[in-house]
Amino acid sequence: EEETSKVYGWASKLTLCDRDMGTISEDRITNRVTPKEAAVLLQTIMKMIEPLKQSIGAVYSVLSDMDEEDQLNFLFHIVGKGQDFYFAVVCEPTLPLYLLPNGFQRLYSILRKHSLGVEVKPYEAPAVQEESDQTGLPALE
């Protein structure tokens, strides 16, 4: 829960827009989080997108029609738009379809690239050693 709250806090500071309103620059993301924080975000969001995959996948085949990176970028975009949008999509899986075929930002790709070289154990909460100065995300071991 704490990690999820921190993702939503980061997302609210990011103020992610859809691509029809402009493309987000890598710098806008990478200047706000360290590579370690990006790795924590990736790890946490990967857990958060499971309900989205189930909700959208139960109604539409759009996810199975996408390559893996586009699928992840689409789902990360939903999380990146904030808590209200995330839960709205879980409840109403038709809501994000307006983002297809290319209205979503490449948030997953940017975070993955920024966190390269940072070792994170998949689906395990990282040890909290100190709070980050930038985002409040926990530091990794």
MORA-V343707 format. One record per residue. N is the residue number from 1. SS is DSSP state (h for helix, s for strand, l for the rest). PSI is psi in radians with two decimals (* if undefined). D_CENTER is the distance of its C-alpha to the mean C-alpha in Angstrom with 2 decimals. Layout:
# MORA-V343707
N/SS/PSI/D_CENTER  N/SS/PSI/D_CENTER
This chain:
# MORA-V343707
1/l/-0.75/15.37  2/h/-0.75/15.56  3/h/-0.73/12.35  4/h/-0.75/10.58  5/h/-0.67/12.64  6/h/-0.61/11.68  7/h/-0.79/7.92  8/h/-0.62/9.48  9/h/-0.76/12.01  10/h/-0.75/9.97  11/h/-0.67/8.35  12/h/-0.57/12.03  13/h/-0.51/13.31  14/h/-0.54/11.19  15/l/1.12/12.59  16/l/2.28/10.59  17/l/2.83/13.23  18/l/2.76/13.76  19/h/-0.40/15.41  20/h/-0.24/18.78  21/h/-0.03/18.75  22/l/2.74/17.95  23/l/2.30/15.77  24/l/2.41/13.63  25/l/2.63/15.29  26/h/-0.69/14.04  27/h/-0.61/16.18  28/h/-0.53/14.47  29/h/-0.88/11.44  30/h/-0.41/13.66  31/l/-0.23/16.28  32/l/-0.28/14.22  33/l/2.56/13.11  34/l/2.90/15.30  35/h/-0.67/14.62  36/h/-0.73/14.90  37/h/-0.65/12.40  38/h/-0.68/9.88  39/h/-0.70/10.97  40/h/-0.76/10.60  41/h/-0.82/6.98  42/h/-0.86/6.59  43/h/-0.79/9.19  44/h/-0.79/8.19  45/h/-0.58/4.92  46/h/-0.63/7.38  47/h/-0.66/9.80  48/h/-0.46/8.24  49/h/-0.20/7.96  50/h/-0.85/11.65  51/h/-0.58/13.18  52/h/-0.79/11.59  53/h/-0.74/13.05  54/h/-0.78/16.24  55/h/-0.88/16.60  56/h/-0.75/16.14  57/h/-0.48/17.92  58/h/-0.38/20.78  59/h/-0.63/21.68  60/l/2.70/20.81  61/l/0.19/20.88  62/l/-0.66/18.49  63/l/-0.70/15.94  64/l/-0.30/18.90  65/l/-0.09/20.09  66/l/2.65/17.14  67/l/2.85/16.88  68/h/-0.74/14.25  69/h/-0.73/12.33  70/h/-0.69/12.48  71/h/-0.82/11.51  72/h/-0.71/8.25  73/h/-0.73/7.68  74/h/-0.84/8.93  75/h/-0.69/6.94  76/h/-0.63/3.38  77/h/-0.73/5.95  78/h/-0.81/7.26  79/h/-0.73/5.03  80/h/-0.35/5.18  81/l/-0.14/8.77  82/l/2.98/9.51  83/h/-0.77/11.27  84/h/-0.78/14.09  85/h/-0.73/12.43  86/h/-0.93/10.41  87/h/-0.55/13.84  88/h/-0.70/15.72  89/h/-0.69/14.05  90/h/-0.71/14.75  91/h/-0.59/18.26  92/l/1.53/18.77  93/l/-0.19/17.14  94/l/-0.34/19.00  95/h/-0.83/17.20  96/h/0.03/14.41  97/h/-0.37/17.05  98/h/-0.35/18.08  99/h/-0.24/15.09  100/l/2.54/16.84  101/l/-0.32/18.06  102/l/0.63/16.41  103/l/0.06/15.22  104/l/2.64/11.48  105/l/2.79/10.17  106/l/0.89/9.57  107/h/-0.81/6.40  108/h/-0.84/6.10  109/h/-0.72/9.84  110/h/-0.81/10.14  111/h/-0.72/8.34  112/h/-0.79/10.31  113/h/-0.73/13.35  114/h/-0.52/13.29  115/l/0.06/13.21  116/l/2.39/15.95  117/l/-0.18/18.87  118/l/2.15/17.22  119/l/2.16/18.18  120/l/2.30/16.07  121/l/2.26/17.50  122/l/2.37/15.27  123/l/0.46/14.49  124/l/2.41/16.70  125/l/2.29/16.17  126/l/2.67/17.10  127/l/2.37/20.38  128/l/2.03/20.42  129/l/-0.72/22.95  130/l/2.74/22.41  131/s/2.53/20.23  132/l/2.56/18.56  133/l/-0.49/20.40  134/l/-0.81/17.47  135/l/-0.22/14.71  136/l/0.09/16.25  137/l/2.55/13.94  138/s/2.59/16.36  139/l/2.67/17.92  140/l/2.77/18.15  141/l/*/21.63
